[in-house]
């Protein structure tokens, strides 16, 4: 058993964060906060940003559903993840994103209020904290000298940059960090980075001014959950040590603990599908160091099947949320 009210802060966004929160929610003794990247501009978020003039909501929505209370209505949770397949201009959009856009309008453009009210409606157990409430964009600089503006263009790059390594990640324009994010980091017992798309879900939070500095000052241990697979355009050719080296580059320190899958391998049939996407399993080349490396079997048996209306590239194999959460709780 872990002591009550241990504070755990998850930093990220996307399906990786959804997975880890779904597991951590089952430990009522934990005080959970999640700091969410706000730079997504692909899929339905492009509509939310360009047509509604709002900050992206997809990652927020996934966190809300993951942390929704067990007594919340199952139909409501399904509604928030429902993605429209038909309709001119609405196909590919999720009900949850449209709901939050409508609620923001009802509250006179106050997106923070809309987030709070949606969390209350879903009975969210924990704090969902946007890393900023200001609009900005990701800018990636590649080894071949090219620069790419926008999270979606980095996430699913054109062939001209996809094979080149990202050597610098910034945001433009510079924005102010959400003070609630810094407060959560300051008081955390564990600060968890990942799993998730490295340069478009995890690091976008770290490059916001003040976040890396606050993490280094915090008494909380930094835990990095190693991705299962590399990703074309972001981490092609990365080994486990490459991930750690890049964290040090942007955070200014190595993580205190690395959680990495060990034992069960991904089925050959799935690896063949990943090969088409130019992705491969992350090779564990971590050697003895000051870091604590925890090797456990963390792969889920489920293979993800995305709906036809979802046009974005998604992970086929993911972490097992319960095993991942237990590994994190054991660290406390």
PEDA-V636498 format. One record per residue. N is the residue number from 0. RES is the residue in one letter. SS is DSSP state (H for helix, E for strand, L for the rest). Layout:
BEGIN
N/RES/SS
N/RES/SS
END
This chain:
BEGIN
0/X/L
1/X/L
2/X/L
3/X/L
4/X/L
5/X/E
6/X/E
7/X/E
8/X/E
9/X/E
10/X/E
11/X/E
12/X/L
13/X/H
14/X/H
15/X/H
16/X/H
17/X/H
18/X/H
19/X/H
20/X/H
21/X/H
22/X/H
23/X/H
24/X/L
25/X/L
26/X/L
27/X/L
28/X/L
29/X/E
30/X/E
31/X/E
32/X/E
33/X/E
34/X/E
35/X/E
36/X/L
37/X/L
38/X/L
39/X/L
40/X/L
41/X/L
42/X/L
43/X/H
44/X/H
45/X/H
46/X/H
47/X/H
48/X/H
49/X/H
50/X/L
51/X/L
52/X/L
53/X/L
54/X/L
55/X/L
56/X/L
57/X/H
58/X/H
59/X/H
60/X/H
61/X/H
62/X/H
63/X/H
64/X/H
65/X/H
66/X/L
67/X/L
68/X/L
69/X/L
70/X/L
71/X/L
72/X/L
73/X/H
74/X/H
75/X/H
76/X/H
77/X/H
78/X/H
79/X/H
80/X/H
81/X/L
82/X/E
83/X/L
84/X/L
85/X/L
86/X/L
87/X/L
88/X/L
89/X/L
90/X/L
91/X/L
92/X/L
93/X/E
94/X/H
95/X/H
96/X/H
97/X/H
98/X/H
99/X/H
100/X/H
101/X/H
102/X/H
103/X/H
104/X/H
105/X/H
106/X/L
107/X/L
108/X/L
109/X/L
110/X/H
111/X/H
112/X/H
113/X/H
114/X/H
115/X/H
116/X/H
117/X/H
118/X/H
119/X/H
120/X/H
121/X/H
122/X/L
123/X/L
124/X/L
125/X/L
126/X/E
127/X/E
128/X/E
129/X/E
130/X/L
131/X/L
132/X/L
133/X/L
134/X/L
135/X/L
136/X/E
137/X/E
138/X/E
139/X/E
140/X/E
141/X/E
142/X/L
143/X/L
144/X/L
145/X/L
146/X/E
147/X/E
148/X/E
149/X/L
150/X/H
151/X/H
152/X/H
153/X/H
154/X/H
155/X/L
156/X/L
157/X/L
158/X/H
159/X/H
160/X/H
161/X/H
162/X/L
163/X/L
164/X/L
165/X/E
166/X/E
167/X/E
168/X/E
169/X/E
170/X/E
171/X/E
172/X/L
173/X/L
174/X/L
175/X/L
176/X/L
177/X/L
178/X/H
179/X/H
180/X/H
181/X/H
182/X/H
183/X/H
184/X/H
185/X/H
186/X/L
187/X/L
188/X/L
189/X/E
190/X/E
191/X/E
192/X/E
193/X/L
194/X/L
195/X/L
196/X/L
197/X/H
198/X/H
199/X/H
200/X/H
201/X/H
202/X/H
203/X/H
204/X/H
205/X/H
206/X/L
207/X/L
208/X/L
209/X/L
210/X/H
211/X/H
212/X/H
213/X/H
214/X/H
215/X/H
216/X/H
217/X/L
218/X/L
219/X/L
220/X/E
221/X/E
222/X/E
223/X/E
224/X/E
225/X/L
226/X/L
227/X/L
228/X/E
229/X/L
230/X/L
231/X/L
232/X/L
233/X/L
234/X/L
235/X/L
236/X/L
237/X/L
238/X/L
239/X/H
240/X/H
241/X/H
242/X/H
243/X/H
244/X/H
245/X/H
246/X/H
247/X/H
248/X/H
249/X/H
250/X/H
251/X/L
252/X/L
253/X/L
254/X/L
255/X/L
256/X/E
257/X/E
258/X/E
259/X/E
260/X/E
261/X/L
262/X/L
263/X/L
264/X/L
265/X/L
266/X/L
267/X/H
268/X/H
269/X/H
270/X/H
271/X/H
272/X/H
273/X/H
274/X/H
275/X/H
276/X/L
277/X/L
278/X/L
279/X/L
280/X/E
281/X/L
282/X/L
283/X/L
284/X/L
285/X/L
286/X/L
287/X/L
288/X/L
289/X/L
290/X/L
291/X/E
292/X/E
293/X/E
294/X/E
295/X/E
296/X/L
297/X/L
298/X/E
299/X/E
300/X/E
301/X/E
302/X/E
303/X/L
304/X/L
305/X/L
306/X/L
307/X/L
308/X/L
309/X/L
310/X/L
311/X/L
312/X/L
313/X/L
314/X/L
315/X/L
316/X/E
317/X/E
318/X/E
319/X/L
320/X/H
321/X/H
322/X/H
323/X/H
324/X/H
325/X/H
326/X/H
327/X/H
328/X/H
329/X/H
330/X/L
331/X/L
END
